[in-house]
Amino acid sequence: MKKMTSAISGVFAAALGLAALPGAALAGHILSGVNMKGCELVLINSETDQMAKVALPTVYGWQPAACQHTAISADERTVYMLTDAVPPYTASVVTVHLKRIDWDAGTIDAKVLQTLPLAQPGSPSQFKNITQVSPQQPIMPWTRPSFTQTHGPTFLPNSKYFYVTHYTDNRVRGFKVTGSGKLHPIPVYSDGDLTRQTHGVNFNNSGSVGLGVGYDYDMGTVRVYKPNTQTGEVKVMGEIQLGSGNMYGAMAHYAVWLTDRYAYIGTMQQGPTSATKPGNVVIEPSVWLIDVQEMKATRVIGSQNGPQHGLLRSPSDVALAHGKLYVAEEDSWGRKPNAPASDYGRDGYVSIWDVSNPAAPKFIKRLAPGKGLPADFRNAHTASATLDGDAVYVSSFISDHLIKIDTATDTVTKVYSMDDGLMMFHGEYAAGRNR
């Protein structure tokens, strides 16, 4: 462990360097997202805390759609909207040009440059048939969408390529970004179980390696991708087990890179399912340090048991800023009494860890509902650090919140909610970031 710790610490500062992304000069102060209810593009100015919105159905060239994710270009001129094949809509990637943002008025003037259809309306999802075998691990409806969805937008650094994944099956789609921001599709990559249920291929800062996380039950490995920055081709070169022997962590939403060699991911599953083979043990929700050179994973944060610090809920996402790890803890498996199946989660947290020694994160604090977070906050789903690392945004599409954490003080300095017009806010993306 000592040898690994030294190797990580010696290169940790290099992770803050910026790689070239598709687009012009880095701007890096806008966070994009979408109100899934109503398909409304939302932009946040991280410097002034102003919000601007536009109902996409009112934008010239927009076709009716079920919105899911966004990705804003590094130059902050283009937003890519990812949509799903929920009938009667087509799954697609829509290129939206930002003509003008009036922050004082809170409005966006935009136009659609291009709509690329990806799947026909009603295209079915492809999941393995998994059933509940233990009260410890429910099979939640949100994990089994019926139709094709488009997730995980990522830019490949030092290239002109952009990617999305159909986490509902096994397809990874790449596109070459043209000078105007339009996308030119390259061949679809799929490789059976090696690419199934991938929620984005998250690339390191040099664009030399990508990690594909499996967002499904009993997926106990992370896939290591080799990208070609000249052609955009990506291919799985191997897998890293999240554990050892018959014990593994499973179900990861995102990865975040410390350096070109090391990354963190969180695993969410908390118990066995029908897919758990006899004799196998699912490790409790945890955060793992991934070493792509040694092709191994080390569990560095576990669940809290007794007085020691750990996770209270499943780690849905992780973000890095100024030597600290921000873990969005989502109550993925709980439900309030008498709540509908679509409304899951009793609470949600953000735990903050000092990773100056990345192999041994040190607990700093935890933000909780009514204690640093809004009292009615539930389900910390996505965590996104701004390009300069001065802020981390954490969202919940369940309780309609977006919070801004000042990374100098680790306090919440801005709360956006339903009162500000958030309606199932999701799919945020910080300009200049790889993901």
C-alpha positions, 0 to 999 in steps of 0.5 A: 500500500505504501508504494502505491500511495507514493506513486499516486501522491507524486502525480496527483497534482497533474490531474488538475491539468486541462486537456484539449476538448472539441471546441474553441478556447475553454470558457468553463463557467456554465453548467448545463442541465435539463428539466426532463419534465417539459424538456427545458434547457437550463444553464447556470452561470457558476460565477454569478449564480444566475440561471437561464432557461428555454423551453426546447419545444419553442426553439426553431427546429426542435422536434418533440422528444423525451429529454434525458442528458445534456453536454455543453461544449468547452467553448460554451457555444453548443449544447448536445441534448440526449433523448430517449425512445419513449413512444411516440418519440425518437431517441436522438442527439440534438445539436443546439447552438446557443446564439445568446444568453441573457443572464439578467433576463434569464433567457436563452436564444438558441436554434437547432443545428442538427438532429441525429436519430438513434433509435425508433420510437418504442425501441425496447431496452435489453436487460437481463431478467433479474429478480429479488431474492433478498429484502436487502436488495430490491429490484427498483422500477427505475433500474428497468426502463422499458425503452431505449435511453441515451446516457453518459455523454463524454468528450475524448480529450485531445481529439474531435470526438464525442460519445454517448451510450445506450445504457439500456443495451450494449451500444457505444456511439461515437461522433466527430465534432465538426467546426460548426458543432455538428456531429458526424457519426462513426461506426457504432461499437458493441461487444456483447456483455463487455459493453452492456449497460454502460453508462458512459465511457469516462476518459482520462485527461490525456485521452489514452484510457477510458473506463466504462462502468456497468450500471446494473445489478451484479456487474462487478467489473469496470471495463477498460477502453482504448480510444484512438484519438485520430479515428475515434474508435474505442475498444474494450481491452480488459476488465478490472474486478471490483473485489477479489475471489467470490466477493465484488462490488457492483452497479456503478454510475460514473467514474472520475479520474485523479490522474491518467492512471488512477480513478475513483468509482462508486458501487451502489448495490447492497445485496444479492439478486437472482443474478448473484451466483451461489457462493458469491458475496456482493460487497456493501456500497463502496468507493473504489480506487482504480489502477489501470496500469496494474489493472486492479481495484482497491476499496478505499471507502466502505459503508458506515458500520458503527462509529467509523466513518463511511457511506450512509447511502449508495454512492451514485456519483463522485467528483474531485476538486482541490484535493477533495472527493465529493460523494453524492450518496443516493437513497437508491433502494428506499421509498417513503411510505405510500410513495409511488414506485417512481418516487424513490428515496427517503433522504440523500447526503454529500460526504466530503473526503480529503484525498491528499493520500488518494489510497486512504481518503480521510473523512471531512464532513457530511452534508445532510437534509436540514444540516447543510442541505435543504430539509426536503433534499432527497437522492443526491444523484449527480455530482459535477465539479466546475472546470476551475474546481471552485464549486461542485454541483449536486442534483436531485431530480427526485426532490427538484434540487440543484445545490452549489458547494463552495469547495473552499469552505465546503458549505452550500452557497446556493440552492436552486429548487422547484421555486426556481423552475426545476422540474425533474432536473437531470443530466448536468454537465460542466463546460470544459470537463470530459464528462 
